[in-house]
Amino acid sequence: MSAHTYTVPRFSPEKSALGKLFARDSVVRRMDWVLLFATLLLCAIGTMLVYSATRNRTNLTHGDQYYFLIRHVMNAGIGFGLAIGAMAIGHHRMRTIVPFFYVLSILGILAVLSPLGSTINGAHSWIVIGGGFSLQPSEFVKVAIIIGMAMVLSAQVDAGDKLHPGHRTVLQSLALAGAPVAIIMLMPDLGSVMVLAAIVLGILLASGASARWVFGLIGTGFVGALLVWKLGILDKYQIDRFAAFANPALDPAGVGYNTSQARIAIGSGGLLGKGLFHGSQTTGQFVPEQQTDFVFSVAGEELGFVGALLIVTLIGVILWRACSIARNATDLYGTIVAAGVVAWFSFQSFENIGMTLGIMPVAGIPLPFVSYGGSSMFANFIAIGLLESVKMKRAMSA
């Protein structure tokens, strides 16, 4: 009878499911977890603030105090799914769908100018879907311009044909951005135009384009603003907002009411705030649009200086990680995509918080990841997915 030797198979952690999950080239190891954690925490804080701002507004909630809370959580969940989708596709493979995404975004803002468009809070920039949901196509234009300009400006540089984008390439990218901006001006949605201008400027700076284009764009912006003012393109409510910004004491019961009440709410919060759900200004519904444009006033009143500082810090962390991703990207395309997101989030956050504090004119734009709004939340999370994609591409090549 011959002896048989039985060898016990050795356990290899590299081949186990857990080992694969945490392997050097795995998605888990390559992701920027600081960026993701800061985003989700900011979104969680926003959820509490939105609920606090809307639970007593029966005229908006139809008697259901959880009306906005449920929809805000749904929007965040869908947005997170879109972020995962953007990561799965990858910012490089997105080049193939840039034309489709760009055309779709153009059709979206054109639809706003058709009978499908609706006016909400004075801005004719929405498409009402039904069931309490609406779509703001201009939010997706921000993503379209970032990936579109990145594709045009980086094509020859990433191919090794040039060190910096040439004048013709820059002009093509500006034409690509100019078409949707012109359409949005017809709404007119001045807030979105301001954000898009900041994005375009940030992209040009990151692309290595000639400084003449940057200064030329700034000069054109000033001339354009003067023409818009002189030609009377702005609606009366937009002119009134600038007048109230220039003179805070102007008509505090009328055009200056929003900012006046927002400053009162923030000032009354003190260092630690009055406590979540205990703000008298918020509970008394003194601040209009407090779940959207003026959500920061809820933080100032109920969470105080400390809570407001936490929100600003989390936004700063997101911008810090985005800047790091832009700086360490393996190609110009990734750098421009990340830089475009930095310009977008930084300007929009500064404008939103600034208008609440009275240091910026009211422009009707939400605070990223905090304000209520599906379109904004979806676009913001797509941007996070793009940042994570650029980061993972860098980690893979390291």
MOCORDA-V517326 format. One record per backbone hydrogen bond with DSSP energy under -0.5 kcal/mol. CO is the residue of the C=O (numbers start at 1). NH is the residue of the N-H. Records with the same first field share a line. If there is no record, write none. Layout:
# MOCORDA-V517326
CO=NH / NH
This chain:
# MOCORDA-V517326
4=6
5=7
6=8
11=13
12=15 / 16
16=20
17=21
18=22
20=23
21=28
23=26
26=30
27=31
31=33
32=36
33=37
34=38
35=39
36=40
37=41
38=42
39=43
40=44
41=45
42=46
43=47
44=48
45=49
46=50
47=51
48=52
49=53
50=54
51=55
54=57
56=58
57=60 / 61
58=62 / 63
61=64
63=65
64=67
66=70
67=71
68=72
69=73
70=74
71=75
72=76
73=77
74=78
75=79
76=80
77=81
78=82
79=83
80=84
81=85
82=86
83=87
84=88
85=89
86=90
90=94
92=95
93=96
94=97 / 98
95=98
97=101
98=102
99=103
100=104
101=105
102=106
103=107
104=108
105=109
106=110
107=111
108=112
109=113
110=113
111=114 / 117
114=117
116=128
118=120 / 126
120=123
122=124
123=120 / 125
126=118
127=135
130=133
133=129 / 130
135=127 / 137
136=139
137=140 / 141
138=142
139=142 / 143
140=144
141=145
142=146
143=147
144=148
145=149
146=150
147=151
148=152
149=153
150=154
151=155
154=158
155=159
156=161 / 162
157=160
166=170
167=171
168=172
169=173
170=174
171=175
172=176
173=177
174=178
175=179
176=180
177=181
178=182
179=183
180=184
181=185
182=186
183=186
184=187 / 189
188=190
189=193
190=194
191=195
192=196
193=197
194=198
195=199
196=200
197=201
198=202
199=203
200=204
201=205
202=206
203=207
204=208 / 209
205=208
207=165
210=213 / 214
211=215
212=216
213=217
214=218
215=219
216=220
217=221
218=222
219=223
220=224
221=225
222=226
223=227
224=228
225=229
226=230
227=231
228=233 / 234
229=232
235=238 / 239
236=240
237=241
238=242
239=243
240=244
241=245
242=246
243=247
247=250
249=251 / 252
251=254 / 256
254=257
256=260
257=261
258=262
259=263
260=264
261=265
262=266
263=267
264=268
265=269
266=269 / 270
267=270
269=273
270=305
271=306
275=278
279=283
280=284
281=286 / 287
282=285
286=288
287=290
289=292 / 294
291=372
292=295 / 367
294=297 / 298
295=298 / 299
296=300
297=301
298=302 / 303
299=303 / 304
301=274
302=275
303=307
304=308
305=309
306=310
307=311
308=312
309=313
310=314
311=315
312=316
313=317
314=318
315=319
316=320
317=321
318=322
319=323
320=324
321=325
322=326
323=327
324=328
325=329
326=329
331=335
332=336
333=337
334=338
335=339
336=340
337=341
338=342
339=343
340=344
341=345
342=346
343=347
344=348
345=349
346=350
347=351
348=352
349=353
350=354
351=355
352=356
353=357
354=358 / 359 / 360
366=368
367=370 / 371
373=377
374=378
375=379
376=380
377=381
378=382
379=383
380=384
381=385
382=386
383=387
384=388
385=389
386=390
387=391
388=392
389=393
390=394
391=395
392=396
393=397
394=398
